[in-house]
């Protein structure tokens, strides 16, 4: 339960929990208690059988809530969005994710409630990323992974992020001060523009933003000690390039969306490709980063190259 703001026609009475330091007069006034819903579902009344189909989790990027809805509850999208807006004080925009599209795999978004914008600031581990989630792909569920990879970087390394987006991996790595240089590549000009802005926003040094195809640009750059390949649907198609340029005893972090049953098949494919490229590899770690669909998840293959 909570207290309601009231007025006697001349004054407005605002309930407070703490009185220390207030510079306004205090009065004890009886107010009508109001129950504040803690779950957006409490504000909805859907036909029988549909309440169970409501989403239980969302992507939260800055102050934008991004939700996916199955077909059965799409007719109630506006009601769902308004309920989310009312029960989440940090939400300013509720957007419907209608899937990814185009060469740069950006989200097809429809604003359902709140402010009419797709730009926001995402905060991770004290860093800030300016992003337009309709123009560049960004996943808030990778924050822990950004930190994990940054912790693996050794002093003096040269790092290459082959598909950098707005820079969450590159900026996190560079913020530690360990790498000598970070080469950040992306084909999406919007992503590179945001990366440049985010480098300035976080006052980070040592990152070289590069617009273009990693297959063409990567072999022209200094050989890296560590390569990040976060383009889950197609990164494996670039693995031959990475194997050809990474330094001996270097590391490759390859991200793949797959079913658990495909894990061994993908591992064997990677090993076979390494042999074809004349490189010895070891699988230091293979772990699930987060779920992607009811049957698939995002996995990271941590490879050590001989």
C-alpha positions as CSV (number, residue, x, y, z in Angstrom):
1,X,0.0,0.0,0.0
2,X,1.1,3.6,-0.6
3,X,-0.2,7.1,0.2
4,X,-1.9,9.3,-2.3
5,X,-1.0,12.9,-3.1
6,X,-3.9,15.1,-2.0
7,X,-5.0,18.7,-2.1
8,X,-7.4,20.9,0.0
9,X,-7.9,23.3,-2.9
10,X,-5.2,25.7,-1.7
11,X,-2.3,23.3,-0.8
12,X,-0.9,20.1,-2.2
13,X,0.1,17.5,0.3
14,X,2.9,15.1,-0.7
15,X,3.6,12.0,1.4
16,X,7.2,11.6,2.4
17,X,9.1,8.7,4.1
18,X,12.1,10.8,5.4
19,X,11.8,14.2,6.9
20,X,15.5,15.1,7.6
21,X,16.7,18.0,5.5
22,X,13.3,19.1,4.1
23,X,12.8,22.8,3.8
24,X,9.1,22.7,3.6
25,X,6.6,22.7,6.6
26,X,5.4,19.3,7.7
27,X,1.8,18.4,8.5
28,X,0.1,15.2,9.5
29,X,-2.7,14.7,7.0
30,X,-4.9,11.6,6.6
31,X,-4.8,10.4,3.0
32,X,-6.5,7.7,1.2
33,X,-4.2,4.7,0.8
34,X,-3.6,3.4,-2.7
35,X,-2.3,0.0,-3.7
36,X,0.5,0.2,-6.3
37,X,0.7,-2.8,-8.6
38,X,4.2,-4.4,-8.5
39,X,3.5,-6.6,-11.6
40,X,2.1,-5.3,-14.8
41,X,-0.1,-8.4,-15.1
42,X,-2.2,-7.1,-12.2
43,X,-3.4,-4.3,-14.4
44,X,-4.5,-6.6,-17.3
45,X,-7.7,-8.6,-17.8
46,X,-7.3,-10.8,-20.8
47,X,-9.6,-13.6,-22.1
48,X,-9.4,-17.0,-20.6
49,X,-6.1,-18.8,-21.3
50,X,-4.2,-15.7,-22.5
51,X,-2.8,-14.4,-19.2
52,X,-0.4,-17.4,-19.2
53,X,1.0,-16.3,-22.5
54,X,2.1,-12.9,-21.3
55,X,5.9,-12.4,-21.4
56,X,7.8,-12.7,-18.1
57,X,11.0,-11.0,-19.2
58,X,12.0,-8.1,-21.5
59,X,15.2,-6.5,-22.9
60,X,15.7,-3.3,-21.0
61,X,18.1,-1.0,-22.9
62,X,18.5,2.3,-21.0
63,X,14.9,3.5,-20.4
64,X,13.5,1.5,-23.3
65,X,11.6,-1.7,-22.6
66,X,11.7,-4.1,-25.6
67,X,9.1,-6.9,-25.6
68,X,8.3,-9.8,-27.9
69,X,4.7,-11.0,-28.1
70,X,3.3,-14.1,-29.6
71,X,0.5,-13.8,-32.1
72,X,-2.3,-14.7,-29.7
73,X,-1.7,-11.7,-27.5
74,X,-0.7,-9.1,-30.2
75,X,-4.2,-7.6,-30.2
76,X,-3.6,-6.6,-26.6
77,X,-0.1,-5.0,-27.2
78,X,-1.1,-1.5,-26.4
79,X,-2.8,-2.5,-23.1
80,X,0.3,-4.6,-22.2
81,X,2.6,-1.7,-23.0
82,X,0.6,0.8,-20.9
83,X,0.6,-1.6,-18.0
84,X,4.4,-2.0,-18.2
85,X,4.8,1.8,-18.4
86,X,2.7,2.3,-15.3
87,X,4.4,-0.3,-13.2
88,X,8.0,0.4,-14.1
89,X,9.2,3.9,-13.0
90,X,12.4,3.7,-15.0
91,X,10.6,3.0,-18.3
92,X,10.1,5.9,-20.7
93,X,9.5,3.9,-23.9
94,X,7.8,0.5,-24.5
95,X,8.6,-0.9,-27.9
96,X,7.5,-4.1,-29.7
97,X,10.3,-6.2,-31.3
98,X,9.0,-7.6,-34.6
99,X,12.3,-9.4,-35.3
100,X,15.6,-8.4,-37.0
101,X,15.9,-7.3,-40.6
102,X,18.4,-6.3,-43.2
103,X,22.2,-6.8,-43.6
104,X,22.9,-5.2,-40.2
105,X,20.3,-7.3,-38.4
106,X,18.6,-4.3,-36.7
107,X,15.4,-4.6,-34.8
108,X,12.1,-3.9,-36.5
109,X,10.5,-1.9,-33.7
110,X,7.0,-0.4,-33.1
111,X,6.6,2.1,-30.3
112,X,3.6,1.0,-28.2
113,X,3.7,3.5,-25.3
114,X,5.7,6.3,-23.9
115,X,8.0,8.7,-25.7
116,X,8.3,8.3,-29.5
117,X,12.0,7.6,-29.7
118,X,14.4,4.7,-30.1
119,X,17.6,6.4,-28.8
120,X,18.8,5.9,-25.2
121,X,21.8,5.6,-23.0
122,X,22.7,2.1,-21.7
123,X,24.9,1.9,-18.5
124,X,27.2,-1.0,-17.8
125,X,29.8,-1.3,-15.1
126,X,30.2,2.5,-14.9
127,X,30.4,3.0,-18.7
128,X,27.7,4.6,-20.9
129,X,26.7,3.6,-24.4
130,X,24.6,5.9,-26.6
131,X,22.6,3.8,-29.0
132,X,19.6,3.9,-31.4
133,X,18.2,0.4,-31.1
134,X,16.4,0.8,-34.4
135,X,19.6,1.5,-36.3
136,X,22.2,-0.7,-34.6
137,X,21.9,-4.0,-32.8
138,X,22.5,-4.0,-29.1
139,X,21.9,-6.7,-26.5
140,X,21.7,-5.7,-22.8
141,X,22.1,-9.4,-21.9
142,X,25.8,-9.3,-22.8
143,X,26.9,-7.0,-20.0
144,X,28.5,-9.8,-17.9
145,X,30.1,-11.2,-21.0
146,X,31.7,-7.9,-21.8
147,X,33.2,-7.8,-18.3
148,X,34.3,-11.5,-18.6
149,X,36.3,-10.9,-21.7
150,X,37.8,-7.7,-20.4
151,X,39.1,-9.6,-17.4
152,X,40.9,-12.1,-19.7
153,X,42.9,-9.5,-21.5
154,X,46.6,-9.4,-20.6
155,X,48.7,-6.3,-20.4
156,X,50.1,-5.2,-23.8
157,X,47.7,-7.2,-25.9
158,X,46.5,-6.1,-29.4
159,X,42.8,-6.8,-29.6
160,X,40.5,-6.9,-32.6
161,X,36.7,-6.7,-32.4
162,X,35.6,-7.9,-35.8
163,X,31.9,-6.9,-35.4
164,X,32.0,-4.1,-32.8
165,X,28.6,-2.5,-33.1
166,X,28.5,0.7,-30.9
167,X,31.5,-0.6,-28.9
168,X,30.5,-2.4,-25.7
169,X,33.3,-5.0,-26.0
170,X,35.9,-2.6,-27.3
171,X,35.2,0.2,-24.8
172,X,35.0,-2.2,-21.9
173,X,38.3,-3.8,-22.8
174,X,40.0,-0.4,-23.4
175,X,38.7,1.0,-20.1
176,X,40.8,-1.5,-18.2
177,X,44.0,0.0,-19.6
178,X,45.5,-3.4,-20.4
179,X,45.4,-3.6,-24.2
180,X,48.0,-1.6,-26.2
181,X,45.4,-1.1,-29.0
182,X,41.9,-2.2,-29.9
183,X,40.8,-2.3,-33.5
184,X,37.0,-2.1,-33.8
185,X,35.4,-3.0,-37.1
186,X,31.8,-2.8,-38.3
187,X,30.1,-2.6,-41.7
188,X,27.2,-0.5,-40.3
189,X,28.1,3.2,-40.6
190,X,25.5,4.0,-37.9
191,X,27.3,1.7,-35.5
192,X,30.7,3.3,-36.2
193,X,29.3,6.8,-35.7
194,X,27.9,5.7,-32.3
195,X,31.1,4.0,-31.4
196,X,33.0,7.2,-32.1
197,X,30.6,9.1,-29.9
198,X,30.8,6.5,-27.2
199,X,34.6,6.7,-27.1
200,X,34.2,10.4,-26.5
201,X,31.4,9.9,-24.0
202,X,33.5,7.6,-21.9
203,X,36.8,9.4,-22.5
204,X,38.5,6.2,-23.6
205,X,41.8,6.0,-25.5
206,X,43.4,3.2,-27.6
207,X,40.4,2.3,-29.8
208,X,40.6,2.6,-33.6
209,X,37.1,2.6,-35.2
210,X,37.1,1.1,-38.7
211,X,34.2,1.1,-41.1
212,X,34.1,-1.9,-43.5
213,X,34.0,-5.6,-44.0
214,X,36.1,-7.5,-41.5
215,X,37.0,-10.1,-44.1
216,X,38.8,-7.3,-46.1
217,X,40.0,-5.0,-43.3
218,X,41.2,-7.5,-40.7
219,X,44.1,-9.0,-42.7
220,X,45.4,-5.4,-43.4
221,X,45.8,-4.6,-39.6
222,X,48.5,-5.5,-37.1
223,X,48.2,-9.2,-36.1
224,X,46.0,-9.4,-32.9
225,X,46.6,-11.4,-29.8
226,X,42.9,-11.6,-29.1
227,X,39.9,-11.5,-31.5
228,X,36.2,-11.1,-30.6
229,X,33.7,-12.5,-33.0
230,X,30.2,-11.5,-31.8
231,X,28.0,-11.9,-34.9
232,X,26.2,-15.0,-33.7
233,X,24.4,-16.0,-36.9
234,X,27.4,-15.7,-39.3
235,X,30.6,-15.1,-37.3
236,X,31.7,-18.7,-38.0
237,X,31.9,-17.8,-41.7
238,X,34.7,-15.4,-40.8
239,X,36.6,-17.9,-38.6
240,X,39.1,-18.7,-41.4
241,X,40.1,-15.0,-41.5
242,X,40.6,-14.9,-37.7
243,X,42.6,-18.1,-37.7
244,X,44.8,-16.7,-40.4
245,X,45.8,-13.5,-38.6
246,X,45.7,-14.2,-34.8
247,X,49.1,-14.4,-33.1
248,X,50.4,-17.7,-31.8
249,X,49.1,-18.4,-28.3
250,X,46.4,-15.9,-29.1
251,X,42.7,-16.2,-28.3
252,X,39.5,-16.1,-30.3
253,X,36.1,-15.7,-28.7
254,X,33.6,-17.0,-31.2
255,X,29.8,-16.5,-30.5
256,X,27.3,-18.9,-32.1
257,X,23.6,-19.3,-31.7
258,X,22.7,-23.0,-31.7
259,X,20.9,-25.8,-30.1
260,X,22.6,-27.7,-27.3
261,X,22.5,-30.8,-29.5
262,X,24.7,-29.0,-32.1
263,X,27.5,-28.3,-29.7
264,X,29.7,-31.2,-30.5
265,X,29.0,-30.8,-34.3
266,X,30.1,-27.2,-34.2
267,X,33.1,-28.0,-32.1
268,X,34.2,-30.6,-34.7
269,X,33.6,-28.1,-37.5
270,X,35.8,-25.5,-35.8
271,X,38.6,-28.1,-35.2
272,X,38.4,-29.2,-38.9
273,X,38.7,-25.7,-40.1
274,X,41.7,-25.0,-37.9
275,X,43.5,-28.0,-39.4
276,X,42.7,-26.7,-42.9
277,X,44.2,-23.4,-42.0
278,X,47.3,-25.0,-40.5
279,X,46.6,-23.9,-36.9
280,X,46.5,-25.9,-33.8
281,X,43.7,-25.0,-31.4
282,X,42.4,-25.9,-28.0
283,X,39.0,-25.3,-26.6
284,X,39.6,-23.5,-23.3
285,X,35.9,-23.0,-22.6
286,X,32.5,-23.5,-24.2
287,X,29.7,-21.9,-22.3
288,X,26.1,-20.7,-22.7
289,X,25.9,-16.9,-22.5
290,X,22.1,-16.6,-22.6
291,X,19.0,-18.2,-24.1
292,X,17.9,-17.0,-27.5
293,X,14.7,-19.0,-28.2
294,X,12.9,-21.9,-26.7
295,X,15.3,-24.3,-28.3
296,X,18.4,-22.2,-28.9
297,X,21.0,-20.3,-26.9
298,X,24.0,-18.0,-27.5
299,X,27.2,-19.9,-26.8
300,X,30.8,-18.6,-26.7
301,X,33.7,-20.8,-27.8
302,X,36.9,-19.6,-26.2
303,X,39.7,-20.8,-28.5
304,X,43.4,-20.8,-27.8
305,X,45.5,-20.8,-31.0
306,X,48.8,-22.6,-31.3
